[in-house]
Amino acid sequence: MSPEVNGLPIEITFAPALRAHRGKLLSGKSGPGKEVHAAGMIRQRRIVLDAALRRKPAELKRILIHEMFHFVWVRLGNPGRRSFEKLLRREVQDRARGELGWSAEHLKQALTRRDRVHRTRRWREYVCESFCDTAAWLLGRVERHDEYTLAAVSRRRRAAWFELTRLTRQISV
């Protein structure tokens, strides 16, 4: 299940010991910031991956798909984004626990009722990260991973949403 990709090229590079600090991507073994596996720069059409991922092909694939889907998210349009958001709202109502990646999981854990009701930036960032983690789970073909904690029923609903929106067949980056 590999979708056809349409759009301008995206430059993909590697750098050692990636960290994010105050909105900037840093590289190197020491210094401030939080360790990250990758970063996507949508306007620059660039993805930077941590060089250590070269030694872990399955993880590299998962992270790269996640980053590619940030480009898809931007081009999905408001109706598509709202549709995925509606799916996540249902999960919240059903008290679904877990996620399909740490990037969404840690944001989900920090959400408040106010975030959901008022569609705060924190909520919208969670929805985006959940979308990208779901794509990485679905298209990366890694059956098991420590970060896959979402219940099977929610996984099936998300997979059906991706199929219905044809994002398993064709994506625009």
Secondary structure as GFF3:
##gff-version 3
##sequence-region A 1 173
A	DSSP	beta_strand	4	6	.	.	.	ID=ss1
A	DSSP	beta_strand	11	15	.	.	.	ID=ss2
A	DSSP	beta_strand	18	21	.	.	.	ID=ss3
A	DSSP	beta_strand	24	27	.	.	.	ID=ss4
A	DSSP	beta_strand	34	35	.	.	.	ID=ss5
A	DSSP	beta_strand	38	41	.	.	.	ID=ss6
A	DSSP	beta_strand	46	50	.	.	.	ID=ss7
A	DSSP	three_ten_helix	51	55	.	.	.	ID=ss8
A	DSSP	alpha_helix	57	93	.	.	.	ID=ss9
A	DSSP	alpha_helix	102	110	.	.	.	ID=ss10
A	DSSP	alpha_helix	113	118	.	.	.	ID=ss11
A	DSSP	alpha_helix	121	140	.	.	.	ID=ss12
A	DSSP	alpha_helix	152	164	.	.	.	ID=ss13
A	DSSP	beta_strand	170	172	.	.	.	ID=ss14
###
